[in-house]
Amino acid sequence: MMVLPGQSDSDIGLVSDIGNVLAFNDQSRLFESIREKLGINGSSELSDERIAEVLLSSKEFLLFESGKITDMDFFNYASALLNPYGNKRLSFTAFVEAWNSPITAEGFNTEVAALYAKAIRAGHAFIQLSDTNNLHLDHAVALFPFVKNNPYVLSYFVKTTKPDPVMYGVAAGRMRMFPDKCVYVDDKAANVQGAIDAGYKAAFQYTGDNAGLERFLKEQGFRI
């Protein structure tokens, strides 16, 4: 194969989401931890739905994920809405502990990481592509050596989120590969379609089927 100057010599590149592919997130831990930090007993005083509305479905959450507001900005927004429910006030330290609680060492997907490690050892380019913020990143790299030791592109730094084609383009560029030589894995259908729309060779929606993921990667030409 002819390799152009600056182009990767990998014949096919693998791009993967982190959350719920390489590391499972248990959002119920977030809800429980927020109530605990606020001194609330039970969801009748502050429901999971309300916490999710404030922290996971708001425009401020999207701004935080895309690096357009800081972690302190997000904390100030969230605490202003959540503190009135509590018997205690959220400190920034307590908020960060709760925010990171869904990501645990036990949630790391060793089987998928092992598949990806085989592809890397076989000489395929690999990069992680995630919608995430600096707090979750710092926590994930402290917990997961695989995440820390392999390159990643994050929405917080790119200043946009999937399925914006810019995210996929940056990932392909970081691997020094053309998009049509890249394959993508994500748990969300919209992000899988985003990769196809961005010109990727193929994409796979991961639902926990490790055997299906392995078959897909082999079908795409990965030597695993």
Secondary structure per residue as TSV (DSSP state, phi and psi in degrees):
chain	resnum	aa	ss	phi	psi
A	1	M	-	360.0	131.1
A	2	M	-	-75.3	133.2
A	3	V	-	-112.1	121.8
A	4	L	-	-76.4	155.1
A	5	P	T	-55.6	129.5
A	6	G	T	82.7	-5.1
A	7	Q	-	-90.4	145.2
A	8	S	-	-65.8	147.5
A	9	D	S	-90.0	4.7
A	10	S	-	-73.9	138.5
A	11	D	S	-79.5	-23.4
A	12	I	S	-153.1	140.3
A	13	G	E	-112.6	147.1
A	14	L	E	-112.2	125.3
A	15	V	E	-119.0	129.9
A	16	S	E	-134.7	140.8
A	17	D	-	-64.6	161.4
A	18	I	-	-100.7	-58.4
A	19	G	B	-64.2	126.9
A	20	N	T	64.6	14.9
A	21	V	T	-122.1	-63.8
A	22	L	T	-88.3	-26.7
A	23	A	E	-144.2	120.2
A	24	F	E	-78.9	141.0
A	25	N	E	-110.9	125.6
A	26	D	-	-104.5	94.8
A	27	Q	H	-67.5	-19.5
A	28	S	H	-61.0	-28.9
A	29	R	H	-66.7	-34.6
A	30	L	H	-63.5	-47.3
A	31	F	H	-61.8	-45.4
A	32	E	H	-64.4	-41.2
A	33	S	H	-68.5	-39.6
A	34	I	H	-61.1	-45.5
A	35	R	H	-62.8	-40.6
A	36	E	H	-62.5	-45.7
A	37	K	H	-64.0	-28.6
A	38	L	H	-87.9	-4.6
A	39	G	T	73.6	32.9
A	40	I	-	-104.8	134.1
A	41	N	-	-105.2	110.1
A	42	G	S	92.7	155.2
A	43	S	T	-82.4	-7.1
A	44	S	T	-66.5	-28.7
A	45	E	T	-85.0	-31.9
A	46	L	S	-149.3	107.4
A	47	S	-	-79.2	159.5
A	48	D	H	-56.2	-40.5
A	49	E	H	-63.5	-39.5
A	50	R	H	-69.1	-41.6
A	51	I	H	-62.1	-43.7
A	52	A	H	-63.3	-39.0
A	53	E	H	-60.6	-42.1
A	54	V	H	-73.7	-46.0
A	55	L	H	-96.1	-26.6
A	56	L	T	-120.6	-13.6
A	57	S	S	-120.8	3.8
A	58	S	S	-88.5	161.7
A	59	K	H	-65.6	-29.5
A	60	E	H	-65.9	-35.7
A	61	F	H	-61.8	-44.8
A	62	L	H	-64.4	-38.3
A	63	L	H	-64.1	-38.6
A	64	F	H	-67.0	-46.2
A	65	E	H	-61.6	-32.3
A	66	S	T	-94.6	12.4
A	67	G	T	69.5	22.2
A	68	K	S	-96.1	-12.4
A	69	I	S	-133.1	158.4
A	70	T	-	-86.0	170.4
A	71	D	H	-62.2	-35.6
A	72	M	H	-69.2	-37.2
A	73	D	H	-59.6	-45.6
A	74	F	H	-65.9	-41.0
A	75	F	H	-61.3	-45.9
A	76	N	H	-61.5	-41.1
A	77	Y	H	-62.2	-51.1
A	78	A	H	-66.3	-44.5
A	79	S	H	-65.9	-34.2
A	80	A	H	-62.3	-33.4
A	81	L	H	-87.4	-30.8
A	82	L	H	-92.4	-32.2
A	83	N	G	-56.6	-37.9
A	84	P	G	-60.4	-20.4
A	85	Y	G	-80.2	-18.4
A	86	G	-	-99.2	165.1
A	87	N	S	-91.1	-14.0
A	88	K	S	-129.7	159.4
A	89	R	-	-97.3	142.9
A	90	L	-	-71.6	125.8
A	91	S	-	-87.6	164.6
A	92	F	H	-62.5	-41.5
A	93	T	H	-61.5	-44.1
A	94	A	H	-65.0	-38.7
A	95	F	H	-62.9	-45.0
A	96	V	H	-62.2	-41.1
A	97	E	H	-60.5	-44.2
A	98	A	H	-67.5	-43.5
A	99	W	H	-59.3	-37.8
A	100	N	H	-87.5	-7.5
A	101	S	T	-61.1	-28.9
A	102	P	T	-67.6	-17.8
A	103	I	E	-100.3	111.6
A	104	T	E	-127.1	159.2
A	105	A	E	-59.7	-34.6
A	106	E	E	-68.4	-18.8
A	107	G	E	-84.2	-1.0
A	108	F	E	-71.2	134.9
A	109	N	-	-91.3	90.4
A	110	T	H	-66.1	-31.6
A	111	E	H	-68.5	-43.9
A	112	V	H	-67.6	-40.8
A	113	A	H	-60.6	-37.8
A	114	A	H	-66.0	-39.2
A	115	L	H	-61.8	-46.1
A	116	Y	H	-65.0	-37.8
A	117	A	H	-63.5	-36.6
A	118	K	H	-62.7	-42.9
A	119	A	H	-63.4	-40.7
A	120	I	H	-64.2	-44.6
A	121	R	H	-64.4	-28.9
A	122	A	T	-77.9	-2.5
A	123	G	T	99.1	6.5
A	124	H	-	-79.9	141.0
A	125	A	E	-67.9	145.8
A	126	F	E	-145.1	139.8
A	127	I	E	-151.4	149.1
A	128	Q	E	-96.1	139.1
A	129	L	E	-131.2	113.3
A	130	S	E	-139.1	140.6
A	131	D	-	-82.2	104.8
A	132	T	-	-157.6	170.3
A	133	N	-	-114.3	172.6
A	134	N	H	-66.9	-31.2
A	135	L	H	-66.9	-46.7
A	136	H	H	-67.1	-36.8
A	137	L	H	-61.6	-50.4
A	138	D	H	-58.6	-39.8
A	139	H	H	-68.2	-43.4
A	140	A	H	-65.9	-43.1
A	141	V	H	-69.6	-26.7
A	142	A	H	-72.4	-31.5
A	143	L	H	-88.2	-36.5
A	144	F	-	-119.8	103.0
A	145	P	H	-57.0	-34.6
A	146	F	H	-61.2	-44.5
A	147	V	H	-64.3	-43.6
A	148	K	H	-64.7	-39.5
A	149	N	H	-90.8	0.2
A	150	N	S	-120.9	149.6
A	151	P	-	-65.6	153.0
A	152	Y	E	-145.6	153.4
A	153	V	E	-121.2	127.7
A	154	L	E	-123.1	143.4
A	155	S	H	-57.2	-35.2
A	156	Y	H	-59.1	-33.4
A	157	F	H	-93.5	-31.1
A	158	V	H	-78.1	-21.1
A	159	K	T	74.7	25.5
A	160	T	S	-156.9	170.9
A	161	T	-	-124.6	160.4
A	162	K	T	-63.5	146.1
A	163	P	T	-94.8	31.2
A	164	D	S	-57.3	126.6
A	165	P	H	-56.5	-23.8
A	166	V	H	-58.8	-39.7
A	167	M	H	-59.8	-46.8
A	168	Y	H	-68.6	-36.7
A	169	G	H	-65.2	-41.2
A	170	V	H	-63.1	-41.8
A	171	A	H	-62.1	-46.5
A	172	A	H	-61.7	-42.3
A	173	G	H	-62.9	-39.6
A	174	R	H	-63.0	-30.3
A	175	M	T	-85.3	-4.4
A	176	R	T	59.6	44.5
A	177	M	-	-131.1	153.0
A	178	F	-	-75.2	147.6
A	179	P	G	-54.5	-36.4
A	180	D	G	-73.6	2.5
A	181	K	G	-108.7	9.6
A	182	C	E	-112.3	146.1
A	183	V	E	-122.2	141.2
A	184	Y	E	-122.9	146.2
A	185	V	E	-130.0	129.3
A	186	D	E	-153.5	156.4
A	187	D	S	-86.8	-13.5
A	188	K	-	-103.8	130.5
A	189	A	H	-60.6	-38.9
A	190	A	H	-63.6	-35.9
A	191	N	H	-75.8	-32.5
A	192	V	H	-63.2	-46.3
A	193	Q	H	-65.4	-34.4
A	194	G	H	-59.6	-38.4
A	195	A	H	-65.3	-42.2
A	196	I	H	-63.2	-43.6
A	197	D	H	-64.6	-27.4
A	198	A	T	-83.7	1.7
A	199	G	T	96.7	12.4
A	200	Y	-	-68.6	154.0
A	201	K	S	-62.9	-42.3
A	202	A	E	-164.5	163.8
A	203	A	E	-148.9	152.2
A	204	F	E	-131.5	129.8
A	205	Q	E	-89.3	115.6
A	206	Y	-	-87.1	125.5
A	207	T	S	-123.6	17.4
A	208	G	S	102.1	-2.1
A	209	D	-	-86.9	90.7
A	210	N	H	-68.3	-37.6
A	211	A	H	-64.7	-39.8
A	212	G	H	-65.0	-38.5
A	213	L	H	-64.5	-42.7
A	214	E	H	-62.1	-43.7
A	215	R	H	-61.1	-44.9
A	216	F	H	-59.1	-47.9
A	217	L	H	-63.1	-39.9
A	218	K	H	-64.9	-40.3
A	219	E	H	-63.1	-30.1
A	220	Q	T	-83.5	-5.1
A	221	G	T	104.8	9.0
A	222	F	-	-76.3	135.5
A	223	R	-	-90.2	84.8
A	224	I	-	-127.0	360.0
